[in-house]
Amino acid sequence: MARREDGRDWAYRVDPYGFERPEDFDYASYEAFFSRYLVVLTRRAIKWSKLLKGNNSIQKSLKVKRYIRKGIPNEHRALVWMIVSGAQTNMEQNPGYYHRLLEGEKNAKLLEAIKTDYYSPAMLGLKTDQEVLGELVKMKVPAVAELMERHGVMWTLVVSRWFICLFIDILPVETVLRIWDCLFYEGSKIIFRVALTLIKQNQAFILEATNFPDICDKFKQITKGTFVTECHSFMQKIFTDPGSLSMATINKLRETCREKVLSQG
C-alpha cells in the first residue's frame, strides 16, 4: 500500500502502535469506541499503579488474574508481560545467557523444541491445535462442526492464521493486546477461548453459508466489526461464552489429536 503524500493523513492511517490501518478501516466506529475505552484505560492505570507501587515483581493471585483480564495499561504492559510470562525471572537468574547461546554451539534438542512452537516444517503443533479446536467446536458449537464436515472444509483453511499470528493482523490491535495480556498469564487455552467465542457468537451467520467458498468468507468476516473492536466487552465474552475449558481438557485433546495428525502424515 502506497503512503499518502500528506504527512498528517499518513499519521492518521497508522495506529498508535505503528501498524498501518487497512483501506476499509472504520474510523467512526473506532473513535466512538476509543473515546469510551479511554475512560476504562485511565481507571485501570490508577489501579495498576497502586498494585505495582514501583516494584518489579507480581505474585500470582486471583486479584492479579482479575486485573489482567480487565487489561494491562500500556505504560505497564512491557514490564508485566516480562514478569507474568516468567521471562523476567529467567533473565535475572541467567544474566548473559541469551548471548552465550548465540555465540556457543547449538543444542540440537533445544533447537528442535523451539521448532515444534508451531513453526517446524511439518507444523505439528499448529496442525494438532487446529484439530483440537475442531474437537472443541464439536463439543461447544456442534452445528458449525457439522457444516464444516458436510462441505469438507478443513480447519487449517479458516483458522491457521489465527494460531500462527496469535490474532495479530486478524483482530483490532487493542483487542489483540488484551488477548496477549491473558495469554502470557493463563497460557494457550486463551487462544481456544478466543476462537470459540468468535465462532459461537457468529454461529447463525456462519450457518448461512451454503458452499465451501462461502464458509471461508464467513470466517474472514467474523474477525471484523463492532463485536471484536469493543475489546473490553469482547474479553468478558471469552471467559463466559465457551463455558468450562481447562488445560487438562486441552492437553488430553492434544494427545489424541497429535496421534491423529502423525498417523495422517
C-alpha positions as MATLAB code, in Angstrom:
seq = 'MARREDGRDWAYRVDPYGFERPEDFDYASYEAFFSRYLVVLTRRAIKWSKLLKGNNSIQKSLKVKRYIRKGIPNEHRALVWMIVSGAQTNMEQNPGYYHRLLEGEKNAKLLEAIKTDYYSPAMLGLKTDQEVLGELVKMKVPAVAELMERHGVMWTLVVSRWFICLFIDILPVETVLRIWDCLFYEGSKIIFRVALTLIKQNQAFILEATNFPDICDKFKQITKGTFVTECHSFMQKIFTDPGSLSMATINKLRETCREKVLSQG';
ca = [
       0.000    0.000    0.000;
       1.495    3.328   -1.034;
       1.995    6.055    1.532;
      -0.026    9.218    1.274;
       1.813   12.415    0.336;
       0.163   14.347    3.145;
       2.108   13.536    6.327;
      -0.852   14.264    8.585;
      -3.074   11.956    6.553;
      -0.439    9.236    6.729;
      -0.205    9.606   10.505;
      -3.968    9.148   10.656;
      -3.618    5.901    8.712;
      -1.203    4.467   11.302;
      -2.461    3.331   14.703;
      -0.729    4.300   17.989;
       1.361    1.108   17.807;
       2.765    1.801   14.341;
       0.528   -0.576   12.349;
      -0.926    0.749    9.099;
      -4.691    0.604    9.106;
      -6.473   -1.216    6.255;
      -8.244    0.632    3.440;
     -11.661   -0.293    4.840;
     -10.850    0.761    8.430;
     -13.979    2.081   10.153;
     -12.666    5.307   11.720;
     -16.042    6.459   13.010;
     -16.761    3.259   14.927;
     -13.213    3.075   16.268;
     -13.224    6.662   17.526;
     -16.616    6.186   19.167;
     -15.263    3.067   20.892;
     -11.943    4.593   21.891;
     -13.490    7.686   23.464;
     -15.305    5.332   25.853;
     -12.350    2.990   26.254;
     -10.030    5.824   27.329;
     -12.098    6.155   30.486;
     -11.566    2.456   31.193;
      -7.820    2.742   30.490;
      -7.453    5.663   32.892;
      -9.280    3.802   35.632;
      -7.178    0.679   35.085;
      -3.914    2.659   35.063;
      -4.645    4.060   38.531;
      -5.393    0.602   39.928;
      -2.265   -0.924   38.345;
      -0.022    1.848   39.686;
      -1.302    1.100   43.199;
      -0.800   -2.650   42.662;
       2.778   -2.327   41.427;
       3.841    0.503   43.807;
       7.115    0.872   41.933;
       8.015   -2.818   42.344;
       9.233   -5.080   39.559;
       7.511   -8.148   40.943;
       3.990   -9.537   40.943;
       2.758  -12.520   42.908;
       0.159  -14.595   41.106;
      -3.220  -14.274   42.779;
      -6.911  -14.072   41.982;
      -6.633  -10.292   42.221;
      -3.803  -10.142   39.679;
      -5.655  -12.546   37.400;
      -8.733  -10.317   37.582;
      -6.649   -7.219   36.888;
      -5.004   -8.831   33.866;
      -8.323   -9.982   32.432;
      -9.511   -6.364   32.656;
      -6.429   -5.162   30.784;
      -2.873   -4.038   31.477;
      -2.287   -0.312   30.821;
       0.220    0.414   28.047;
       2.701    2.042   30.414;
       2.931   -1.162   32.486;
       2.472   -3.747   29.728;
       6.136   -4.437   28.841;
       7.102   -4.993   32.489;
       4.036   -7.067   33.378;
       4.403   -9.301   30.304;
       8.026   -9.993   31.264;
       7.057  -10.818   34.849;
       3.964  -12.975   34.360;
       5.453  -14.933   31.446;
       8.458  -15.877   33.595;
      10.892  -14.136   31.230;
      11.977  -11.589   33.863;
      12.920  -14.281   36.391;
      14.786  -16.320   33.781;
      16.687  -13.243   32.633;
      17.688  -12.267   36.175;
      18.734  -15.818   37.100;
      20.730  -16.293   33.896;
      22.474  -12.993   33.057;
      24.067  -13.044   29.590;
      22.605  -16.480   28.825;
      20.979  -15.447   25.543;
      24.209  -14.010   24.149;
      26.158  -17.089   25.242;
      23.664  -19.249   23.370;
      24.125  -17.165   20.245;
      27.887  -17.420   20.422;
      28.244  -21.037   21.535;
      27.478  -24.415   19.997;
      23.859  -25.031   19.188;
      21.983  -27.628   21.252;
      20.126  -29.856   18.787;
      17.430  -30.790   21.335;
      16.831  -27.136   22.191;
      16.537  -26.182   18.529;
      14.048  -28.995   17.956;
      11.976  -27.867   20.954;
      11.845  -24.338   19.554;
      10.869  -25.553   16.096;
       7.935  -27.534   17.446;
       6.271  -23.521   18.944;
       4.006  -24.292   15.571;
       6.897  -23.298   13.262;
       8.664  -26.527   12.282;
       8.488  -27.542    8.592;
       5.820  -30.130    9.473;
       3.960  -27.655   11.718;
       2.931  -30.494   14.004;
       1.951  -28.202   16.871;
      -0.139  -25.997   14.610;
      -1.937  -28.920   12.987;
      -2.540  -30.516   16.380;
      -4.115  -27.387   17.879;
      -6.299  -26.860   14.820;
      -7.596  -30.394   15.310;
      -8.123  -29.616   18.995;
     -10.209  -26.594   18.027;
     -12.231  -28.806   15.695;
     -12.968  -31.172   18.570;
     -13.900  -28.303   20.879;
     -16.272  -26.894   18.244;
     -17.932  -30.323   18.040;
     -18.492  -30.128   21.789;
     -19.437  -26.443   22.085;
     -20.915  -25.446   18.694;
     -21.894  -28.748   17.013;
     -23.947  -27.176   14.214;
     -20.881  -25.351   12.895;
     -18.765  -28.501   13.150;
     -21.386  -30.391   11.137;
     -21.415  -27.643    8.484;
     -17.632  -27.856    8.133;
     -17.735  -31.640    7.777;
     -20.630  -31.570    5.304;
     -18.747  -29.263    2.959;
     -15.339  -30.809    3.525;
     -13.747  -27.645    4.912;
     -10.590  -28.359    6.924;
      -9.971  -26.149    9.924;
      -6.486  -25.306    8.642;
      -8.098  -23.353    5.774;
     -10.002  -20.977    8.024;
      -8.089  -20.640   11.306;
      -4.397  -21.325   10.615;
      -3.547  -17.586   10.672;
      -5.387  -17.218   13.993;
      -2.922  -19.645   15.570;
       0.242  -18.713   13.675;
      -0.175  -14.951   14.202;
      -1.894  -15.189   17.603;
      -4.571  -12.936   16.082;
      -2.216  -10.072   15.155;
      -3.348   -8.597   11.822;
      -6.558  -10.615   12.314;
      -8.316   -8.697   15.081;
      -8.064   -4.978   16.011;
      -4.768   -4.216   17.737;
      -6.328   -3.147   21.064;
      -8.176   -6.458   21.189;
      -5.026   -8.402   20.319;
      -3.082   -6.733   23.135;
      -5.837   -7.619   25.596;
      -5.719  -11.223   24.369;
      -1.948  -11.296   24.835;
      -2.289   -9.889   28.376;
      -4.244  -13.004   29.297;
      -2.197  -15.349   27.107;
       1.035  -14.546   28.964;
      -0.658  -15.117   32.320;
      -3.020  -18.028   31.664;
      -1.413  -19.855   28.769;
      -2.575  -21.234   25.435;
      -6.148  -22.010   26.492;
      -6.800  -18.298   25.843;
      -6.297  -18.902   22.105;
      -9.043  -21.523   22.142;
     -11.342  -19.301   24.194;
     -10.989  -16.511   21.638;
     -11.533  -18.854   18.676;
     -14.589  -20.476   20.254;
     -16.091  -17.103   21.151;
     -15.697  -15.842   17.588;
     -17.385  -18.967   16.249;
     -20.136  -19.210   18.872;
     -21.070  -15.527   18.708;
     -21.330  -15.748   14.911;
     -22.914  -19.181   14.703;
     -26.078  -18.040   12.918;
     -24.031  -16.007   10.412;
     -21.692  -18.930    9.686;
     -24.599  -21.329    9.251;
     -25.946  -19.150    6.437;
     -23.081  -20.476    4.277;
     -24.159  -22.875    1.540;
     -20.854  -23.868   -0.013;
     -17.101  -24.177    0.530;
     -16.059  -20.632   -0.568;
     -18.924  -19.099    1.372;
     -17.757  -20.759    4.595;
     -14.219  -19.428    4.101;
     -15.598  -15.936    3.507;
     -17.764  -16.086    6.639;
     -14.706  -16.898    8.743;
     -12.948  -13.819    7.353;
     -15.938  -11.629    8.128;
     -16.327  -12.712   11.767;
     -12.985  -11.117   12.677;
     -14.297   -7.652   11.754;
     -16.913   -5.292   13.127;
     -18.079   -3.835   16.399;
     -18.041   -7.091   18.367;
     -14.257   -7.507   18.025;
     -13.490   -3.771   18.179;
     -15.142   -3.349   21.578;
     -12.258   -5.148   23.276;
     -13.461   -4.712   26.852;
     -16.785   -6.467   26.278;
     -15.127   -8.950   23.899;
     -12.690  -10.066   26.606;
     -15.550  -10.519   29.046;
     -17.244  -12.761   26.483;
     -14.251  -15.071   26.009;
     -14.479  -16.079   29.661;
     -18.220  -16.786   29.575;
     -19.289  -17.877   26.081;
     -17.163  -21.046   25.698;
     -18.073  -22.262   29.185;
     -15.713  -24.533   31.110;
     -12.377  -25.038   29.340;
      -9.500  -26.390   31.416;
      -5.904  -27.018   30.386;
      -6.443  -30.649   31.411;
      -9.158  -30.954   28.748;
      -6.994  -29.222   26.133;
      -3.930  -31.360   26.918;
      -5.974  -34.554   26.713;
      -7.341  -33.494   23.327;
      -3.819  -32.568   22.228;
      -2.600  -36.087   22.932;
      -5.394  -37.621   20.870;
      -5.141  -35.096   18.039;
      -1.350  -35.311   17.875;
      -1.606  -39.047   17.279;
      -4.215  -38.422   14.592;
      -2.007  -35.869   12.832;
       1.035  -38.185   12.990;
      -0.941  -41.078   11.532;
      -2.094  -38.855    8.657;
       1.395  -37.555    7.927;
];
